[in-house]
């Protein structure tokens, strides 16, 4: 049993405590409030002068799939041999011993969505994992999380250079539609067969992986930067009645009302750095603020390694500087991210019964000079700067 006391507690729910306490038992949050007495035998961390927050949630990255400093030998994020690869599973390429996992913990990031990149129309399955462990199977929070698909320049470049379909936006949309149609037909044959194995269609590895999408069990996790690509993704999702999350959503601020009307969430970013291709020309830290104002559920990503995973809080801070309210900025890297990933019953806020993923910060986590002093995952202190019993 562990008690954190005297900290400025930001719960992620809108109910905060200027000087509060958190009781942790069995890896879960047992109590949160202004004054909690330490049970007999409990370990106590005095967080006086510090901020206490939920562990940060990065809703889109490639952690463990692009390994630190290894070049080709550690590059397992894109299978550039086929534009349709839904059968790929992110967990089969993630190396939890990559040093970037330690960077995540030291940056206060305790949960991430990681998976394939964006060179294919359909890239494979994302998963949600905790950022500490030596076996990916023990780190999984949710798998599969979503089916990665992509629009825009990356696919055009990858397959245009090979002289094969898709090399245009029209071609890319048609490949996605064709795969969804084939999946619907495949499912119809399965339903028709019922319990008769002789009637069941021959196993199709790709279409089996797509069944959870058309059954609305998992969403399409759609890489889309340009406004027209975003709207094409929404159009196709409506045609096939599938769930959708918008990833990057770089020009979302230009069409915020359409995104809000569609009722789809947006995981924005990474807004930091060079505008390295044409579809990033309107990249802006103001995008989350505009989408939030329009009523869109917004999270902020690092897209690690595009932005280093440990800078997630900085990305939210820059969005706040560009107009996103403080509470919305905090929620964009905690509870909103968890809601979009549909894991908010476990992480994203400091509430009784949730996983005790807790970070103690030296100050306001959205200010550049602040840093994590203690990071806990499932109630275990994974990282500490200085002594553990005082911050």
Secondary structure as GFF3:
##gff-version 3
##sequence-region A 1 391
A	DSSP	beta_strand	2	10	.	.	.	ID=ss1
A	DSSP	beta_strand	17	25	.	.	.	ID=ss2
A	DSSP	beta_strand	28	33	.	.	.	ID=ss3
A	DSSP	beta_strand	43	46	.	.	.	ID=ss4
A	DSSP	beta_strand	51	54	.	.	.	ID=ss5
A	DSSP	beta_strand	56	61	.	.	.	ID=ss6
A	DSSP	three_ten_helix	71	74	.	.	.	ID=ss7
A	DSSP	three_ten_helix	90	92	.	.	.	ID=ss8
A	DSSP	alpha_helix	100	106	.	.	.	ID=ss9
A	DSSP	beta_strand	109	114	.	.	.	ID=ss10
A	DSSP	beta_strand	122	130	.	.	.	ID=ss11
A	DSSP	alpha_helix	136	139	.	.	.	ID=ss12
A	DSSP	beta_strand	140	150	.	.	.	ID=ss13
A	DSSP	alpha_helix	153	160	.	.	.	ID=ss14
A	DSSP	alpha_helix	169	193	.	.	.	ID=ss15
A	DSSP	alpha_helix	205	214	.	.	.	ID=ss16
A	DSSP	beta_strand	219	224	.	.	.	ID=ss17
A	DSSP	alpha_helix	227	240	.	.	.	ID=ss18
A	DSSP	beta_strand	244	248	.	.	.	ID=ss19
A	DSSP	three_ten_helix	252	254	.	.	.	ID=ss20
A	DSSP	alpha_helix	256	262	.	.	.	ID=ss21
A	DSSP	beta_strand	265	268	.	.	.	ID=ss22
A	DSSP	three_ten_helix	278	280	.	.	.	ID=ss23
A	DSSP	alpha_helix	287	294	.	.	.	ID=ss24
A	DSSP	beta_strand	298	300	.	.	.	ID=ss25
A	DSSP	three_ten_helix	309	311	.	.	.	ID=ss26
A	DSSP	alpha_helix	312	321	.	.	.	ID=ss27
A	DSSP	alpha_helix	326	332	.	.	.	ID=ss28
A	DSSP	alpha_helix	335	341	.	.	.	ID=ss29
A	DSSP	beta_strand	358	361	.	.	.	ID=ss30
A	DSSP	beta_strand	372	377	.	.	.	ID=ss31
A	DSSP	beta_strand	380	384	.	.	.	ID=ss32
###
